[in-house]
C-alpha cells in the first residue's frame, strides 16, 4: 500500500494516519480470508465530544481500500460532511460499540468459522469459550482458567432493531465483560480501546472459534 500517487479528500486528510491503519487492517483480514468480497466493515473513533467515527464506505473491497473509501459519521450514524460515499449498512452497530463500550476501534469480519458456529450455537444464545491459553490475548484476562462469552444475535436487515438488541443486551449484563458478539450466519463483531487492540481481539477470537469448530467436528 502506497500513497505516493494517491491523495486524500480535504475532509479526510487530517485522519490519514487512521485511514492507513484501517487499510492495513483490511489487507491483513482479507489475506486471512475473513473479509472476502466486499464483506466486513471497520471503524475508528476520531472524536468523543461529540462522538465521531471514521468508517469504511459501503461496497468496498476491504483488501484494496483506497484513501477515500471512508466516511465520517456521528453517533447516530449520520454523515457529517456532504458528498461523502454511502457508509456501511451496519454503521449503527459500530456506533453502539463506540458509545456503550467506549470502543476506540471496531472490526467486523465474515470468517467461515464465525459464520458456521454462530448458527450451530444459536439456540444456546451464545458461545462459551474456556480453558484456552489464547484467552489471555483478550483485554483483562490473565489466565487460561478463564472464559469468554460471545452472545449471538439473529441476522436481520433491520439494523436499527439489531442495534437495539445489542444495546439492550449490554445494558442488561453490565457485570459480564463483553469482547464482541456474533450475528447468526453472518459474522463477528469485536472492538478494543484502539485499532491495535481491536486487531488483536479479532485474531484471538477467530483462533478460538476455529479451535471450537475443529473440536466439534471430531
N, C-alpha and C positions, 0 to 999 in steps of 0.2 A: 504494500500500500504506500503510495507516494502522493504528496500534494504539490509536486513541482509544477504540474500543468493543470492544477485544479484550483478553483477559487471558491471561497465561502460567500454565501449571500450576506449582505450587511448585517442583518439581524442575528445571524448565526456566528459571525466571525468572532465575537467575544467568547464563544464557547467551543472554539476549535479544539482545545485540549480534550474536553469531554466528548466531543464528537469523534475524535480519532480513537479515544478509548473504547467507545461503543463499536466503532468499525473493526477494531482489532478483536473485540469480543465476538462480533458477528462472524468474522473469519474463523475464529477458533471453534465456535459452536457448530458452524456449518461443516467444517472439516471433520468433526466428530460424528456427523450425521444426525445432529439433534435439531437442526434448523433448516431442513431441506425445502426446496421450492421457494415460495415466498412466505413460508410459515414463520411464526415466532414474532416477538416484539421485545424491545429493550428500552430502558429509560434511565436517566439520572436526574436527581433533583438539583436544580440550579438556583433555587430561591426558597426561602421559608416564610418570609413576611413581606408580601404574600407568597403562597406556595406556587412555584413554577417548575414544570418538568420539561425536559428535553427528551422526546420520544421518537422512535423510528416511524417514518411515514408508512402508510398502508401500501401493501402490494410490492414491497421492495425485496430483492434477493439479498438475504442477510449475509451471504458470503462475499458480496461485492457492493457493499454500501458506498454510495458517493458522499461527498462532503455536504450536500444539500438534501439528502434523503432523510431529513429530520424535521420535527415540528415542535414548537414551544406551546405548551398548554397550561391553563390554570388548574386549580384543584378540582374544578368541575369538569375538566376535560375539554374546555373551550379554547380554541386557538387565540393567541394573544396579539398576533400580527396579521394583517390582511395578506392575501395572495400566497398563503402557505399551502403546501400539499395537504391532502387528507391524512389525518393521523390514524393510527391503528384503530381497528374497530373495538379493541379491548382496552382502550385508553383509561376508562374508568377503573379498571382493576389495578392499574398502576397507581392511580390517584388514591385508591383505598389503602394500598400498602404504604404510600408516602405519608398519608395523614394519620392512619390508625397505628401503624407500626414504626413510624418515624424512619422509614427506609430512605437511604440515600441513593440507592440504585435498585432496579427491579429487572429481572430476567425471566423470560418465558420461552420454553422450548417444547418441541414436539417429538421427543425421542420414542423409539419403539417400546422400550420398557415402561416409560411413564404412561404411554397411551394404553398398552395392554393391561398393565397392572391396575390402572385406575378403573377399568371395567371389572376385572377379576375380583377386586376387593370392595366394589361399590356398595354392596349390600351391608357391609360392616361399617360404612360411614367413613372409613379411612384405613390407613396402613400404619401399624405399629412396627417400628424397626428397632431392634435392641441387640446388645451384646457385641456389636462390631467395633473393631478398633477405629475404623474410619469415622465413626460418630464424633470423634474428638476434633474433626475438622469443622464442626458446626460451632458457631459462636456460643460460648457459655458452657460447653461440655468439656470435661477434663478427664473422663474415664470411660473405658469401653462398657463399664457396668451402668449404662445409661440407656435411655430410649428416646426415640423421636416419633411423634405422631404427625402424620400427614393426612389432614382431612380431605375428603373427596366430595366435590360438588358436581351435580349433573350438568351436562352440557346444554347450552341454550344460546340462541341468537339474541335473546333479550338481555343485553349486557347490563343495563341498569338494575334489572331484577337479580342478576348474578352478583353484581356488586353489593346489593343489599344483603344477600345471603352471606357473603363473605364478611361484611362488616358486622352483621348480627352474630355470626359465629365468634368473631374476635371479641365482641363486646360481652358475649355470654361465657367466655373462657379466659378471663383476664389473668388467671394464675397459671395457665398452661402455655409454656413457651411455644411459639409457632415460627418455624423457619420457612414455611411455604405450604402449598396445597396443590392438589391435583384436580383437574377437570376431567370428568369421565370421557374416555375415548378421545381425548384431546391433548393433554399435556400437563406440564409442570410450571408452576409459578414459584419463584423464590426471590429473596432480596437480601440486602446487607446494608451496613452503615455507609458503605461506599462501593464503587464498582469492583474493586479487588475482592472485598468480602463476598459480594453477591456472586462473583465468578467462582470463588472457592466453594460457596454453598451449592451452586448448580453442579459442579464437578462431584462433590461429595454425595449429594442426594442421588444423582444419576448412577454413581457407582453402587450405592446401597440398594437402589431399585433393581439394578441388574443382578446383584447378589441374591435378592429376594426372588426374582424371577427365575434364575437358574436353579435355586433350591426347590421351588415349586415344581419344576419340570422333571425332577429326578423320579 
